[in-house]
Amino acid sequence: MKVYVKLFALLRQHHPGPDRSVPLEVDLPAGARVADLSAALRLPPKLVRTAFVNNQAVDLQAPLAEGDQVRLFPPIVGG
């Protein structure tokens, strides 16, 4: 199945293309979960902390479906 992933903040440096604002098209096996995107995109697993699928906040163990729009974020820090 294909999902479309946009990387934010520190994760953007792992985007392979010249335009890092363009979502990545990722092929995953049926039954894949949000957490599986770390391996598929070669992201450091501990760096992915927050995910939105189709504009809804989800747990990293949430299942994915064909055509899902995924947004991945690293830990949020600040003061």
N, C-alpha and C positions, 0 to 999 in steps of 0.2 A: 504494500500500500504506500501511497505517497502522502507525505505531510509537508507543510511549509513552515520553516523555522526562522525566526528573526532573533538575533543575538543582541543583548544590550550591555552597556557599561564595559567592564573588563573582559567579558566574553567576546566582544566584537573583534578583538585582536586575533581570534581563532577563525574568523571568516576567511575563506580562501580566495574570494574574488576581489577585484579592484573597488567595487562599490559595496561597502559593508552595510549599507542600509537596505539592500535588496534581500528578501527572504531566501533562504536556501531550500531547495527541493530535496527531500530526503526520502529514500526508499527504505522501508522497514517491513519485516515480516508481520503477518497477521498476528494479533494479540500483543503487539509491542506496547510498551508503557512509556510515559514521559521520560523516566529515568534511563531508558535505553538510548535516548538521543545523545547522552554523554559519550558513550562508546562509539556510536555511529558517526559523530562529528569530531571525535578525538578530543573532547573537552575534559579537563581535570574534573572528575566526579564531585569532589568537594566544593568546586567553584559554582556549581549549579544549585541554587537554593530555592528559587521561586519560579513558578511557571504559570502561564495563562494559556488556556486552550479555548479558542473561539471567544476570547475576551472574558473568560471566567477563570478566577483563581482556582488552581487544582493542586492536589498532592502530587508529588513526583511519581507515585505509584499508579496514577490515574491511567486508564487505558486510552489508546489513541485509535482514531478511525480515519478512513480514507478522506483526504482533503482537509484535515484539521489544520488550523492556523495556530502555531505555537509561538509563544514569546518566552524566552529564557533570560533570567536575571541572576547575577551573583549575589552574595550577601550584601545587604544594605547597611552602610555604616555612616556615621556622621555625628555632628554635635551642634 
